[in-house]
Amino acid sequence: METVKKDTLIIGAGLSGLSLAWKLKQIPDHSILVLEKSDHSGGAIASHTENGYLAEAGPHGFLDNCSESQELLRETRLDKEMLKAPLSKFVRYVCMDGKLRLIPQSPPKILAAPLISPLEKLRVAGDLFKKPLEGEPTVSQWVEHRFGKALLPYVDAVFTGTYAGDFERLVIDGVMPGVRKIEKEYGSVIRGLFKKKKENSKTGSGKKKALPAMTSFPGGMTRLAERLGDALIDEEEIRCNCPVTKITRTDNGWQVQTGEGIFEARNLVLALPVNPALSLISPLHSPPQQHIPEARIITIALGFGPEATLPPGFGYLCPEQEKRFCLGALFSSNMFPGRTPDGHLLLEALVGGRRHPERLDLDDEILIREAVKDLQELLDLPGEPSYARVLRPKSGIPQLEAGYPALLQWRNDMMKEEKGLYVTGFGWEGIGLNDMIKTAYRVADAIKQGEQDGGETDSAVKKVYF
């Protein structure tokens, strides 16, 4: 069997691998090949079109506040097609005490809103006097220590919406390393943010930015994956149905074994979620843990006729204390036009997550019935849905729990040691589409310069949007 040789081999044709391939193709005379185990590219991105409805089994979009993502849109000319739903115009809600409470998107408005009592707001300022927690606290432990118990339900909702996770298991050093760094450096998050803002204003980099917008496309998020995949030449630059069984170091780089044959390259990129990457790396380097937990969610797309109405905004999230069936719901027809037949609306309920994996095993009929019952207690949705479809994603969401910071450091140290090996993808430095595009661009630049990628060392503070 013939050995195929390339400059760079990329394992995984999800957004990380496709974005990286796009950038590497811009290097003159640099040959690439993407190897994908499934029969299609795109990874977790999965738009579903049926009966005039368009829903997402995977990510619903990404914010337009990442320069690398915006560059990718310009280069692919998808900026001419994209749809935007600004956070400044689309409010969000948290379910509290069986009712939807509107959540402002700016800190001053949040402080002014009657979400917690005046005394509890005063306790938030206690952050100024709290010493940083030692060790590896969970998000819930950290928030209660710094800001008090009153914020816990709202923080729970944030991490339910982001990771489908359990904030009593997610660790703050994993999900918000930038904030944790500020806490340790300044002794207080509030003090640190104010000092950084003051420093930025002196350098001119502290200009106030408008709230970002959620971005998608008329045909759904698959449009992004399709555009990137179309730029690759079949067989020569991308091969699907080609699972990798083993990776090996060679004198000149790396060798990859698959059922289709052997491939060699100077550079090898594992553009994979954390667990699949670990399974390939483990024979070469023993990681501090062999796998990390994942959370899976089911999307239940529900269409209703003209008699139903939705409140304005993106949707709502639900903290665990509310004991509801759905983690929340997206008001999809509010966000982007053209996702329903005329006169109808679409919302997408989310079920399962880290706390309730048992619900993933329920059959479609039960899932639809329980989701509709839950939603009708909160929203004006009379009668039965005119459309219902259960979408079961194949992939899970990596959970950055105990041990993850050490695992990330192990990856960074290993990449510095192993010349030509790059490890990126879903869960390594975040789980958002922007995280994956940003990291892919950084890796592409390192390959172009003939350097090793040491991972993200200066974690920026990521703003939280409900």
DODO-194397 format. One record per residue (C-alpha): residue in one letter; x, y, z. Coordinates in steps of 0.02 Angstrom, whole numbers, plus 32768, in hexadecimal, padded with zeros to 4 digits. Layout:
aXYZ/...
This chain:
m800080008000/e804780A87FCC/t807C81258051/v803681D48032/k80A882638066/k807183158090/d80B783AD80E7/t802A83AB8169/l7FAC8326819A/i7F10835D81F7/i7EAA82DC8254/g7DF783168265/a7D87837881EE/g7D2483D7826F/l7D2B84948276/s7DDB849282C0/g7E2084248236/l7DC5847E81AA/s7DF9852B81E7/l7EAD84F181F7/a7EAB84A58149/w7E6685478102/k7EF785AB814A/l7F7E852C811C/k7F43852B8066/q7F7785E18060/i802F85AF8079/p8082859C7FCD/d80B484E97FA0/h807784A48047/s801A84008030/i7F9583C980AB/l7F20833680C7/v7E8C832E813F/l7E5B82828180/e7DA9826E81C2/k7D6081CF820C/s7CA981F681E3/d7C5982058138/h7C5182C4813B/s7CAE835D8178/g7C6D83DD81F3/g7C7A83808297/a7BF483B58313/i7BA78433829B/a7B0183E88260/s7A728450821A/h79CC83F781FF/t794D8430817C/e789F83E28175/n77EE84198147/g782484CE8137/y787C84D181E1/l793784E681FD/a798084AE82A4/e7A2F848A82E5/a7A6583E58334/g7B0D8435835A/p7B4884E78378/h7AC9856D834D/g7B4685F58323/f7BDA86598363/l7BF7870983A0/d7C498788832C/n7CCA87BE83AF/c7D5C87528375/s7DD2879F82F5/e7E0886F682B0/s7D5486C18290/q7D308766823A/e7DCB875081CE/l7D9186A1819D/l7CE786E4816B/r7D37876A80FE/e7DB086F180AC/t7D2686738085/r7CB087028052/l7C3186BD80CB/d7C27876C8113/k7BB88790807C/e7B3E870880B2/m7B3E870C8170/l7AAB873981DD/k7AC087978280/a7A5787A2831D/p7AA2882C838D/l7AA2880C8449/s7A7488C38460/k79CC88A3840C/f79A887F08443/v799387DA84FD/r79A58736855D/y794D86ED85F3/v796F867E8688/c78E5861586D3/m78D6863E878C/d7846860987FE/g77E785C68769/k77ED866A8706/l785F86B38682/r78C9874486BF/l791987B78640/i79D787C28650/p7A2A88658618/q7ACD884C85B8/s7B3788D78607/p7B7D88D486B9/p7B32897E86EC/k7A85894886B3/i7A9988A1870B/l7AC488FA87AD/a7A2D896C879A/a79B588DE8771/p794F88908800/l799E87E587E9/i79E287DC889B/s79C288438938/p7A2488E28964/l7A7B888489F1/e7AAE87FA897A/k7AF0887C8900/l7B5A88C2898E/r7B9E881389AC/v7BDB880E88F7/a7C51889D8924/g7C9A882989A9/d7D0887E9891D/l7D7A887B8945/f7DA4882E89EE/k7DA9877489C6/k7E50871C89B2/p7E6086A9891B/l7E2C85F5893B/e7EBA85788936/g7EBB84DA88CF/e7E3F84B78845/p7D9384F6887D/t7CF684D0881D/v7C98855F87CD/s7C11855A8853/q7C91855A88E1/w7CF085EA8892/v7C568656886F/e7C0F863D891D/h7CB78668896C/r7CD287058906/f7C22874988EB/g7BA886EC895C/k7B1D866B8946/a7AA086DF88F2/l7AF886D7884A/l7B0286198845/p7A5F85F887E5/y7A908675875E/v7B40862F874F/d7AF585818749/a7A8A85B986B5/v7B228600865B/f7B85855D8664/t7AEC84F6863E/g7ADA855A859E/t7B9285568573/y7BCC84A785A2/a7B27844E85CA/g7B9084338665/d7B86842A8722/f7BD684C38771/e7BF2845D880E/r7C6E83F487A8/l7CB4846C8726/v7D5284BF876A/i7D6D857A875E/d7E2385638725/g7DE285018690/v7D4D85678655/m7D8786178683/p7E4686158691/g7E5186CF8667/v7DE2870186F8/r7E3E868A876C/k7EE386D88738/i7EA287868761/e7E63874B880A/k7F0E87058838/e7F6E879A87F4/y7F0588248843/g7EB487C988D5/s7E0887FC8895/v7DAC87E887F1/i7D57889287FE/r7DFA88EA882A/g7E578892879F/l7DD688BB871A/f7DD48973874D/k7E91897D8748/k7E998929869F/k7E15899F865D/k7E7A8A32869C/e7F1989EE864C/n7EBF89D385A7/s7E7A8A8485A8/k7F2C8AC885B7/t7F688A618522/g7ECE8A8784BA/s7E9689D284B6/g7E0A89EA8532/k7D8B8A3184B7/k7CDE89F684E3/k7C9E8973846A/a7BEB8953843A/l7B9A88B1846C/p7BC1882683EF/a7B4487D1837D/m7B1C87198365/t7B4B86E382B5/s7B03865B8246/f7AD086408190/p7A2D8631812E/g7A498576811A/g7A86855C81CB/m7B33853E8213/t7B5984B28198/r7B7A853B8119/l7C1D85658171/a7C5884B08170/e7C22849880BB/r7C8085338081/l7D2084FD80D6/g7D0D8449809B/d7CED847D7FE7/a7D9984CF7FE3/l7DEC84247FFA/i7E0E83B07F67/d7DC483027F82/e7E4382787FA5/e7ED482F07F8A/e7EAC8365801C/i7E208310807D/r7DEE825B8099/c7D51822B80F6/n7D2A817B8138/c7DE281728166/p7DF581528222/v7EA4815D8269/t7EE080C782CC/k7F9080FB8300/i800B818B82FA/t80C781718300/r816181E18303/t81DB81CE8274/d828882148250/n823A829881DF/g819782BA8237/w80FB82518252/q80A781B6820D/v7FEC81968215/q7F9F80EC81FD/t7EEC80D881BC/g7E828051816C/e7EA480A480C4/g7F6080A680D4/i7FF381018121/f800F81BC811C/e80AA821E814A/a80CD82D68167/r8144834F81BD/n80B383968221/l802383398272/v7F8C839582B9/l7F0D833D8327/a7E7683AE8309/l7E0983438378/p7DA0834F8416/v7E02832A84B4/n7DD5827284CA/p7DF682368417/a7E9B8296841A/l7ECF824484BE/s7EAD81968478/l7F2A81B683EC/i7FAD820F8457/s7FAC819884ED/p801E8113849F/l80A3819A8487/h808A82038524/s802B81D085BE/p7FAF825A85EA/p7F7F8283869F/q7ED2823F8675/q7E9981CF85E7/h7DF5822A85C5/i7D8782B88603/p7CCA82B4861F/e7C5582EB8594/a7BA4832F859A/r7B2783068512/i7A8B836884EC/i79F483478481/t79A483D2841B/i78E883C98409/a78AE8438837A/l77FA84708390/g779184D48316/f76EF852C8342/g766C858682DB/p762D863A82DE/e75CF86238382/a7675861383E1/t76E786A38411/l779786B38455/p77DD873F84C0/p786387A9846A/g7915876A8476/f798786D5845E/g793B865E84DC/y794F86298590/l79BB85BD8601/c7988855F869C/p79F2853F8738/e79E884928787/q798C84D28821/e78F084EC87B5/k78E1842F879B/r78A0843E86EA/f78AA83C2865A/c78FF843785DE/l79A6848B85FA/g7960851E8599/a7925854B84EB/l795C85B58458/f78DA86238403/s792285F98358/s78A1865182EC/n78C286F1834F/m797C86E9832C/f798986C98273/p790786DD81E8/g78D086548172/r78D585C481ED/t781B859B81EC/p778785968175/d772A863D816B/g76C986668208/h771F85E28274/l77A485EA82FB/l78308575832D/l7882855783D3/e790684D683FD/a7901848884AA/l799F843F84F6/v799783A08560/g7A17833485BC/g7AC1837D85E3/r7B3D834A8669/r7ABC833E86F2/h7A3582DC8696/p7A83825E861E/e79F481E68644/r7980825285DC/l79E8822E8541/d79A3817C8541/l78EC81B1853B/d789181908497/d7860821F8425/e77A7821D8454/i77CB8232850D/l784F82B884EF/i77D7831F8485/r7747830B84FE/e77AD833C8598/a780383CD8540/v775E84158501/k7712840485AF/d77A6845F85FD/l77A984EA857B/q76EE85098583/e76FD8531863C/l777285C18611/l773E85FB8564/d76A2862284FF/l769C85838498/p75E785478490/g75BA84A18442/e762D841D83F9/p76C784488392/s76B1844782D6/y7761840282C6/a77CE839E833B/r7875834C831F/v78F583038399/l79A983218363/r7A2A82B483B7/p7ADD82F1839C/k7B62826B8393/s7BE682D083ED/g7BED830A84A1/i7C2C83AB84EF/p7CD38399854C/q7CC183C38604/l7D518426864F/e7D4B83D986FB/a7DCB83A5877F/g7E7383818730/y7E5383DC868D/p7ECF846D86AE/a7F5983EC86CC/l7F26838F862E/l7F31843085C9/q7FDD84568610/w801383A585E4/r7FDA83C18531/n803884668526/d80D9841A856A/m80CA838484F5/m80B583F3845B/k815284538488/e81B183AE8494/e816B835483FB/k81A883AF835F/g812283BA82DA/l809283818349/y800083F78368/v7F6683CF83D0/t7ECD843D83BF/g7E11842783B1/f7D6F84208412/g7D8C843584CD/w7E46845784D3/e7E3B851484E5/g7D80852C84ED/i7CE584E4849A/g7CA585778433/l7CB785848377/n7D1E86228390/d7D9485C38403/m7DB38540837F/i7DCD85BB82F0/k7E4286278358/t7EAC8592838C/a7EB0854D82DB/y7EF385F3829B/r7F7A85F48321/v7FB0854382F5/a7FB2856D823C/d802586008260/a8099859282C7/i80A585138239/k80C5859E81BC/q815385E18228/g819985338249/e817B85488303/q812B84DF838A/d8085851583D5/g808D85218491/g7FD3853B84AB/e7F7D85D784EA/t7FE986258571/d7F9586CD858E/s7EDF86A185A9/a7E7087358582/v7DD9875B85EC/k7D42871B858E/k7CA5877F85A8/v7C0C872085E0/y7B6B8734857E/f7ACB86DB85B2/
